[in-house]
Structure formats: structure tokens, C-alpha cells
Amino acid sequence: MSVKLRLTRMGRKKLPFYRIVAIDSKSRRDGKYLEKVGYYNPITVPAEIEIDREKVFKWLERGAIPSDTVNSFLKNKGILLEWDLKKRGLEPEKIEQELENWKKKQLEREKRKEAKLAMEQRKKEQQVKDQEKEEVKEAAKEENAAPEAAASEAEVKDTVQEETSAEEAVKEEAKAGETEQELTTAPEAKDDVKKATDDTETPKAEDTPAEDNTLEEADK
């Protein structure tokens, strides 16, 4: 029988909880298992992993094959290192010393990781502060620019209004000049019309003697 060390899901929906079990490789994922060797709780921060070393060693001796996930758990716990040292036939004191050295290295690695995360966090916070400062500067610049823009706009408006007033004044002067010219030329035009009318009329006093002469000649 081929045995695997893998996870079997427990818990409720959206609240997963896993058991680490030794199970027949032909069984379904959440089927009946041979033995529980630990558990994995991904909900906690950090995730909680508990493994019984002796039970794992027992199944590894029997040829059990860990799944990728369980293999990473065993590696992070130092169980695979201890298992390798046992297979090499080292004495318990030597194994214990190697495990202590491994734990120290793990602690140093964790400290470097935490320091890196802390540095990145400080960097992000500094970037946020710098961005806030830039936003404040931009806001102040816009506030200072607003009165200048308003003053410039008012100046342009005044200039346009002055130009419009000047144009209207010119138009008014031109209109007044035309009106004055019309008033000046109007009497002269009336005199010309009257004179032309007088020239075309025939005086009645000159017509009367002619008619009298004609009557006298007829009587003779």
C-alpha cells in the first residue's frame, strides 16, 4: 500500500482547517485516513502549524511520500533535516548540535526578513509623507495663483471695457458730425429748390397785356 502525507480539509465554509494525515494514496482527498500527524490552521496570523515528529518519522520509515505542501511544512520545521541526519547514522548529540545550528540560522534569517519588511514599511511611510508634502505645496501654489489669475482677468476685462467705450465714443462723434452736416446743408438745399421753382413759373402780369392787344386787333 502506497501512503502519502497530505492535508485533509476540515472546518466550515470560508473557515478552513486542515489535518495533516497519513492516508492511502488511492483514497479521495477527504476520505478515511490512517493516522493524524498534525494540523494546519491558515486563519491565524501567522498561520499555525503543529506536527508530531515521531509519527512523521514512523511513516517516512514506511515509505510515505509527503505532498508538496506537507513537504514545505516539514522543511520549515527542520523535520526533513533531522530525518536526513538520522538516515546518515549520526549520533543523537551530533544531530542535536546540527539542529541547534539550523535553528540559529533560521532565527537570523527571520530577523533579516523582519528588518527588510520594517525598512520597506518605513520607506512606504516616507513616500506617503513626501506625497502629502507635495500635495500641500501644490495646494498652496494654486491658492497663490488664484488671486493673480483673478486680477489678470479683471485687468483684461477692464481693458476690453475701455476699448469698447472708446469705440462707442468714436461712433457717437461720427454720428453727431453726420447730423450736424445734414442740418447745415438742409437750408441750402431748400433755397436751391425754391430758386428752381421760381425760374420755371411764368408771371401772370405779362400774359394779360398780350390778350388785350389781340382783342383790339379783332375789333378793327
HELIX and SHEET records of a PDB file:
HELIX    1   1 ARG A   53  GLU A   61  1                                   9    
HELIX    2   2 ASP A   68  ASN A   76  1                                   9    
HELIX    3   3 ILE A   79  LYS A   87  1                                   9    
HELIX    4   4 PRO A   92  THR A  200  1                                 109    
HELIX    5   5 LYS A  204  ASP A  219  1                                  16    
SHEET    1   A 5 GLU A  48  ILE A  51  0                                        
SHEET    2   A 5 GLU A  35  ASN A  41 -1                                        
SHEET    3   A 5 LEU A  15  ASP A  24 -1                                        
SHEET    4   A 5 VAL A   3  ARG A  12 -1                                        
SHEET    5   A 5 ILE A  65  PRO A  66  1                                        
END                                                                             
